[in-house]
Amino acid sequence: MTLLWIALAVLLLPALWLLVAPLRRADSVRAAQRDFEANDRTTEQNLAIYRRRLASLEAARERGDIDSARFEEDRLELERSLLEDTEHLERGPLKSAASGKLAVPVVMVVVVLASIVWYLQEGAEGDLTLYMVQQQVMNDPEASLPVLVERLEDQADRQPDNPNVWRALFPLYRDSGRVAEATSALERLIELEGRQPWLLAELAQIRYFAAGREMTDEVQSLVDEVLAMDSSQPTVLGMLGINAFDNGDYEVAIDRWRRAIAGMDDPNTADALRQGIRVAQQRLGLDPGEAEPDIAEGPGIAVRVRLDGDLAGRLDADATVFVVARDLEGELPPLAVAQARLSELPTTVVLDDSRSMSPQARISQVDRARLMVRVSESGQAAPQPGDLFGTLEGATVGDIDGEPVEVVIDRVVE
């Protein structure tokens, strides 16, 4: 924290210097203004012009060019013009160069205090403290998970309204089997962040397992709420797949797990679901090596994906393959997304409404789509340099029972 306050002080120095700078120039500015006023001849010049014009009027009257009435009118106009020209030239006495100096330190103090108060109200001091605590524990070879949890619990007591503290605590509680504490942390996070789909999905899942993998009314209510907001939420779909598998409904389990994998960023969880799909296929008497027995939801595109031979061996066999369908104009979110492993290529996947990421963007809404296939070693949805990719423009959306279209992965993301 000391470095933070030093950084704030360094940032304030230019502002304070700007406040002090006019004081350093006050004497020279006053002297320059005094010399200007002493040497100003504007009033004398205006009087000289007035006298010349008045003499000209008098000469015109003597010659008979104007009468006395016209002379008086023109003389009054000259006097009025002289007053207007000289009125704004009247100056008050110059103040001392030290005048107002007391206000500067007062303003400086106000600026510093206002900056500190603003940072305490709007800044991220709590997040910085949380980050430092996590780094200290991670860099300590003798530290353990209980030590990290203890330090984070201390931060939760100090800053109970910081959602990042509870976001850090929840997975630690969950992964260490402390269900009650994990539930409390998640409920507190929902209070702070609102009823976001991913938070409600985590709460539904933890309560589902706490109830012995039983779909209670409370869990079902949470599931319905999540799916109403996000029909492709992967955590809920994964849980529904588990529930279907436990009930012997293997086709539904396969469908839910495939949809969950399409929207999942965690490659380890995706691998676990793929293993579950293989087991469910075996229970159905299917060969897991065969093409996926998808049950299409409306029109779609069957896509055969293969890797160009020139790119073989560039990425690890466990790299994630994203198969994405988008509208040709690029105005909508992804219409359908599927995932596979590089080691599974060549493979055929089906992109239909069951793979949609949003109820507002489905592949059945378009007649033609742009297909993009990307291989990501990091497993991240955003493209990274070194990723492999291939595209196909204008693939027809229709009956998936026909010959699949082929997309070749033949380029590298620069």
Secondary structure, 3 states (H helix, E strand, C coil): CHHHHHHHHHHHHHHHHHHHHHHHCHHHHHHHHHHHHHHCCHHHHHHHHHHHHHHHHHHHHHHCCCCHHHHHHHHHHHHHHHHHHHHCCCCCCCCCCCCCCCHHHHHHHHHHHHHHHHHHHHCCHHHHHHHHHHHHHHCCCCCCHHHHHHHHHHHHHHCCCCHHHHHHHHHHHHHCCCHHHHHHHHHHHHHHHCCCHHHHHHHHHHHHHHCCCCCCHHHHHHHHHHHHHCCCCHHHHHHHHHHHHHCCCHHHHHHHHHHHHHCCCCHHHHHHHHHHHHHHHHHCCCCCCCCCCCCCCCCEEEEEEEECHHHCCCCCCCCEEEEEEECCCCCCCCCEEEEEEHHHCCEEEEECHHHCCECCECHHHCCEEEEEEEEECCCCCCCCCCCEEEEEEEEECECCCCCCEEEEECEECC
